[in-house]
Amino acid sequence: MICAEMPLAAAKDGLFPDRFKNISKNGVPVYGIIAATALASIAMAINYIGSGGAEVFTTLVLMTGIPVYFAQRGKMTEPEALPEYR
């Protein structure tokens, strides 16, 4: 359940996209559960492809960038104009 609650809290803080705030009528953060399940399934598939331990570890470490991507995507705005220097 923590896999769904953390993205929900991050979305409420404005770090994740708003879709992670969506809660079902039963109070379940559905999008967070689906995203966590999909990432876990991908990790398991990578493990069973037959890669060596070091390769699986490297792939899992590289996958840690996915939450950073969502966090930055949620914060993307137009940059503020810089003041003119004279």
Order of alpha helices (4+ residues) and beta strands (2+ residues): alpha-alpha-alpha-alpha
